[in-house]
Every structure is written in C-alpha cells, then in structure tokens.
C-alpha cells in the first residue's frame, strides 16, 4: 500500500481532519473534540445541514481559510470562499474542484502536497425502503450521473457515506464509487455510532484493491 505521508483523524459522523506535510484540512465538522495543528489550515463544509456545518468553526483562532458550499448563507469577517458545483479554485497550494450532490450542496476534490482527496458530503445513492420503485430508479440515475462526472480523476483518499439507515441499501453508493475509481483508501462516514456496520462494509469490500479503513472510535488517528 502506497505511503502518502498523511494523518487522518475521525472526529464524528462526517467530520474528519486530514494532515498532509504542510497543510491541515478539516471537513464537515459539527461536533466533537477538534485539535488544530501548527500548519496552514483550511476548513471545508459541503452544505448547510446541521450535521455537516457548525458556525462555531468561524470562531476558531488563527489564520484559517474557509471553503463553503454556496448554500451556506452566513456573514463573517473571516476569509471564506463560497463554491457551487463544477467549479475550480486555486487557493495557495491547494487545487479545489467541486462536484454535485444527490442531496444539498457540493462534494470536494482537493489536491494538496501530492495527495488527492475526495470528500463526498451527502453525495450518495440514497435508496430508502420507503421509496417507490420510480423514486429508486430516479435516485440511481441521478447518483450515477453525478458520480460519473468525476471520471478521470485520481483519488488517493475517499470519504463517502455508508449510512445504516438505508438498511440493505446502505452499501450501494460506496460499492459503486469503489468500483468506479479504485481509491487507495476509503473512509466511511455518516454512520453515527454504528461501528458494526463499518465492519460489515469492510467485509463486503474485502476482495477490492481499495483499503477500506476500520474506524472503531471517535478521534481515532490513521497514518497513511
């Protein structure tokens, strides 16, 4: 497995930090124990849902730059870059591309220090048992159409929803994404405290070349 010289910390739910050689990235923080690093810091929020965005992040000390989906309506004196889907932002040493979502907001592809990171936000194959067949077919079409727009991008680390509330459909989106892009590492998110389902997905993906990371508790740190 390729050594990326990256540290990933699972905060909670869809909240993660990614520490590269020279940069510190925070994604979709909304609650939990968050420790800043003495590196250039960038905070990403994919959309305005309460479990992906907490305005308290604007109160953090230091020279932090913020990259938000443009559905987040907030005024602040902090340095904030609002992005909609299918845009590119060159910010310092970061190349940031946005893609769409099957819910609200955007997903991010960030290239920094030679590492390519995809953070899905709420981009997922949301197939609920309560949906009609027409609704399921529509969701499948929309999900694949939006994910296929990412084609051609190299992904070292992927963060993607694997949500137990979808029952037997919980793995559809993650499976499709892994089959399509073969990321080196895959982190599950949006699972709350259901660590058992995390292990179920790892078992399901055991024959893939992608390393699906085993998350066991909050603030677990992974050296990649």
C-alpha positions as CSV (number, residue, x, y, z in Angstrom):
1,X,0.0,0.0,0.0
2,X,1.3,3.4,-1.0
3,X,2.7,5.6,1.8
4,X,1.1,9.0,1.5
5,X,2.6,10.7,4.5
6,X,-0.9,11.7,5.7
7,X,-2.6,11.6,9.0
8,X,-6.4,11.3,9.1
9,X,-8.4,11.7,12.2
10,X,-12.1,10.7,12.6
11,X,-13.9,13.3,14.6
12,X,-17.6,12.2,14.4
13,X,-20.2,11.4,11.8
14,X,-18.9,13.1,8.7
15,X,-16.3,15.1,10.4
16,X,-12.6,14.3,9.6
17,X,-9.3,16.1,9.6
18,X,-6.5,15.4,7.1
19,X,-3.0,16.5,7.9
20,X,-0.5,16.5,5.0
21,X,3.1,17.5,5.0
22,X,2.4,21.2,5.0
23,X,-1.3,21.6,5.4
24,X,-4.2,20.8,7.8
25,X,-7.7,20.3,6.4
26,X,-10.9,20.0,8.3
27,X,-14.1,18.6,6.6
28,X,-17.7,18.8,7.7
29,X,-17.1,19.4,11.4
30,X,-20.2,19.8,13.5
31,X,-19.3,18.3,16.9
32,X,-16.6,16.6,18.8
33,X,-13.0,17.1,20.0
34,X,-11.1,19.1,17.4
35,X,-7.4,19.9,17.8
36,X,-5.8,22.4,15.4
37,X,-2.3,22.0,14.1
38,X,0.5,24.5,13.6
39,X,0.1,24.3,9.8
40,X,-1.8,26.2,7.1
41,X,-5.4,25.4,7.9
42,X,-8.4,25.1,5.6
43,X,-11.9,24.3,6.7
44,X,-14.4,22.8,4.3
45,X,-18.2,22.5,4.6
46,X,-20.1,20.7,1.9
47,X,-23.5,22.0,2.8
48,X,-25.7,23.7,5.4
49,X,-27.3,20.7,7.1
50,X,-26.6,20.9,10.9
51,X,-24.7,17.6,10.9
52,X,-22.2,18.9,8.3
53,X,-21.9,22.6,9.3
54,X,-21.4,24.3,12.6
55,X,-21.0,28.1,12.6
56,X,-18.8,27.8,15.7
57,X,-15.9,26.9,13.3
58,X,-15.8,30.6,12.4
59,X,-14.7,31.3,16.0
60,X,-11.6,29.2,15.8
61,X,-8.4,31.2,16.3
62,X,-5.6,31.6,13.7
63,X,-5.2,32.3,10.1
64,X,-7.8,29.9,8.8
65,X,-9.3,29.9,5.3
66,X,-12.8,28.5,4.8
67,X,-14.3,26.9,1.7
68,X,-18.1,26.5,1.9
69,X,-20.8,25.4,-0.4
70,X,-22.7,28.4,-1.6
71,X,-25.9,27.1,0.1
72,X,-24.4,28.1,3.4
73,X,-25.7,31.6,4.0
74,X,-23.6,33.3,6.6
75,X,-21.8,36.6,7.0
76,X,-18.4,36.8,8.6
77,X,-15.2,38.8,8.5
78,X,-13.3,35.6,8.1
79,X,-11.7,34.6,4.7
80,X,-14.5,32.5,3.2
81,X,-14.7,31.1,-0.4
82,X,-18.2,30.1,-1.5
83,X,-18.4,27.5,-4.2
84,X,-21.1,25.9,-6.3
85,X,-20.8,22.6,-8.1
86,X,-18.4,22.1,-11.0
87,X,-16.1,25.0,-10.2
88,X,-12.3,25.1,-9.6
89,X,-10.5,27.2,-7.1
90,X,-6.7,27.6,-6.9
91,X,-6.1,28.6,-3.3
92,X,-2.5,28.9,-2.1
93,X,-1.0,25.4,-2.6
94,X,-4.5,23.8,-3.0
95,X,-6.4,22.9,-6.1
96,X,-10.1,22.5,-5.2
97,X,-12.7,21.2,-7.5
98,X,-16.4,20.9,-6.7
99,X,-18.8,18.3,-7.9
100,X,-22.5,17.9,-7.3
101,X,-24.5,16.1,-4.6
102,X,-27.7,14.0,-4.6
103,X,-28.8,16.0,-1.6
104,X,-27.7,19.5,-0.8
105,X,-24.5,21.4,-1.6
106,X,-21.3,20.0,-3.2
107,X,-18.6,17.4,-2.9
108,X,-14.9,18.4,-2.9
109,X,-11.9,17.1,-4.7
110,X,-8.8,18.6,-3.1
111,X,-5.2,18.2,-4.4
112,X,-2.5,19.2,-1.9
113,X,1.1,18.1,-1.2
114,X,0.8,15.4,-4.0
115,X,-2.3,13.9,-2.4
116,X,-5.8,13.8,-4.0
117,X,-8.7,13.8,-1.5
118,X,-12.3,13.3,-2.4
119,X,-14.9,14.3,0.2
120,X,-18.4,13.4,-0.8
121,X,-20.5,15.3,1.7
122,X,-24.1,14.0,1.2
123,X,-23.4,12.7,-2.4
124,X,-24.8,9.1,-2.1
125,X,-27.1,6.6,-3.6
126,X,-30.0,7.4,-1.2
127,X,-32.3,4.4,-1.8
128,X,-34.8,4.2,1.1
129,X,-37.0,1.2,1.8
130,X,-40.0,3.6,1.9
131,X,-39.3,4.9,-1.7
132,X,-41.4,3.9,-4.6
133,X,-39.8,2.0,-7.5
134,X,-39.9,5.2,-9.6
135,X,-38.1,7.1,-6.8
136,X,-35.5,4.4,-6.5
137,X,-34.9,4.4,-10.3
138,X,-34.6,8.2,-10.3
139,X,-32.1,8.2,-7.5
140,X,-30.0,5.5,-9.2
141,X,-30.0,7.6,-12.4
142,X,-29.1,10.8,-10.6
143,X,-26.4,9.3,-8.4
144,X,-24.6,7.6,-11.3
145,X,-24.9,10.6,-13.5
146,X,-23.3,12.9,-10.8
147,X,-20.6,10.4,-9.8
148,X,-19.7,9.7,-13.4
149,X,-18.9,13.4,-13.8
150,X,-15.8,12.7,-11.6
151,X,-14.4,10.2,-14.0
152,X,-10.7,10.7,-14.9
153,X,-9.7,12.0,-11.5
154,X,-7.1,10.1,-9.5
155,X,-8.3,9.6,-5.9
156,X,-5.9,8.7,-3.1
157,X,-8.3,9.1,-0.2
158,X,-12.1,9.0,-0.4
159,X,-14.6,9.9,2.3
160,X,-18.0,8.6,1.4
161,X,-21.4,8.0,3.2
162,X,-22.2,4.4,4.2
163,X,-25.4,5.1,6.1
164,X,-27.0,2.2,8.2
165,X,-30.5,3.9,7.9
166,X,-30.6,2.7,4.3
167,X,-30.9,-0.9,5.6
168,X,-29.8,-3.4,2.9
169,X,-29.1,-0.5,0.5
170,X,-26.5,1.0,2.8
171,X,-23.6,-0.1,0.7
172,X,-24.9,0.8,-2.8
173,X,-23.2,4.2,-3.1
174,X,-19.8,3.2,-1.6
175,X,-19.6,0.0,-3.7
176,X,-20.3,1.9,-6.9
177,X,-17.7,4.5,-6.0
178,X,-15.0,2.0,-5.2
179,X,-15.7,0.0,-8.4
180,X,-15.5,3.3,-10.5
181,X,-12.5,5.0,-9.0
182,X,-10.5,2.4,-7.0
183,X,-9.3,4.9,-4.4
184,X,-6.2,3.9,-2.4
185,X,-8.0,4.4,0.9
186,X,-11.7,4.6,1.6
187,X,-13.2,6.1,4.8
188,X,-16.8,5.5,5.6
189,X,-18.9,8.3,7.1
190,X,-22.5,9.3,8.1
191,X,-22.8,6.2,10.2
192,X,-23.2,7.8,13.7
193,X,-22.1,5.4,16.4
194,X,-22.9,2.2,14.3
195,X,-19.3,0.9,14.1
196,X,-20.7,-2.6,13.5
197,X,-21.9,-1.5,10.1
198,X,-18.5,-0.1,9.3
199,X,-17.1,-3.6,9.7
200,X,-19.8,-5.1,7.6
201,X,-18.9,-2.9,4.7
202,X,-15.2,-3.7,5.1
203,X,-16.0,-7.4,4.9
204,X,-18.2,-6.8,1.8
205,X,-15.2,-5.0,0.1
206,X,-12.6,-7.4,1.3
207,X,-11.6,-8.5,-2.3
208,X,-11.2,-5.0,-3.7
209,X,-7.8,-3.3,-4.2
210,X,-9.0,-0.3,-2.2
211,X,-8.2,-0.3,1.5
212,X,-11.4,0.3,3.4
213,X,-10.3,1.7,6.7
214,X,-11.6,0.3,10.0
215,X,-13.0,3.1,12.2
216,X,-13.5,2.0,15.8
217,X,-14.0,5.2,17.9
218,X,-14.0,9.0,17.8
219,X,-10.7,10.8,17.5
220,X,-9.0,7.7,16.1
221,X,-5.9,8.6,14.1
222,X,-4.7,6.8,10.9
223,X,-1.3,7.1,9.5
224,X,-1.4,6.6,5.7
